[in-house]
């Protein structure tokens, strides 16, 4: 844990409060947190301006605290509270290193960004998500907003004033960001990097964060969870295997055909039998396919399975198909075929009795439409749909990490895109 640095001190020339000094020779102003006076560090700390009734915001890192960021020892020498017109507030800490000069550490809703002023002046467009190049990277414009200073305390490299307004344009290339700040007096550029909050807390001797931030920072990088990466890697191979198996079963898993016949409508209405067929296995999986070219009509088939003239099973299946409209208004529902799977526990000789009813609209209700019904019965069929379902589930798991990444990026942009749409 890093202790706060004991430094030289001066008394506020406005209220007499003792103020510690931690910065170097480039410090331009010193702001008193007790009375709101802004003192000129280059003119014997004379009062430049005073801002009264300014409330000090909560600060996770105190002035004078030291911490090592990016392998460099820094001391917090000043702080500003900045906010936008929507009421959003954040802190901008001025930090100083005798060997690396002055930097900034921004704090916003549990997020930290470590940044420094740069001389590079890239061409930044006004349109959101437009790209520009800076620091050898490609950034996307994230947001442009007006920012105002609400509180100042400590040492700064310029004379900060409460109420000072700038227009900020943020570009992001996570975990990096590039900012342009424009005011009536000047234009400045900053290059920053998002830092893990736990690392910053540890560097400054703070208690570890109790929870992850609820929001996603503009420059926050997506960090894949190890379990999601492992699941995606494993899921890809199993999804491929399940898909291959499902396709193979769909193509070759129909088993041995025992019956393949058709019935005309009159035979179906009256009731008709298939020819006898033999089932050879025990606990055989049977696949029964029914096809009837219904068109804006329906048919219901009662099927009774006989073994040696004794009914052993009853099945019922309906077929209906309706359509209408044209062009974009075209619609359809139903199907002209149905499939039933069932088990036969014992081998032997069987036959199927079929009896059907049907109709086509109000004027033909109860009359079977004049189309044939085709019946196919296979033994030793394998149900492939379970493997297709398994393949879909595994594909979803394989894509879960990508979906999490996509959702993270969507949440990163949704707030600023909504604001842009409102405008």
Secondary structure, 3 states (H helix, E strand, C coil): CCCCCCCCEEECCCCCCEEECCCCCCCCEEECCCCCEEEECCCCCEEEEECCCCCCCCCCCCCCCEEEECCEEEEEEEEEEEEECCCCEEEEEEEEECCCEEEEEEEECCEEEEEEEECCCCCCCCCCCCEEEECCEEEEEEEEEEEEEEEEEEEECCCCCCCCEEEEEEEEECCEEEEEEECCCCEEEEEEEEECHHHHHHHCCCCCCCCCCCCCCCCCCCCCCHHHHHHHHHHHHHHHHHHHHHHHHHHHCCCEEEEEEEECHHHHHHCEECCCEEECCCCEEEEEEEEECCCCEEEEEEEEEEECCEEEEEEEEEEEEEEECCHHHCEEEEECEEEEEEEECCCEEEEEEEEEEEECCHHHCCCCCCCCEEEEEEECCCCCHHHHHHHHHHHHHHHHHHHHHHHHHHHHHHHHHHHHHHC
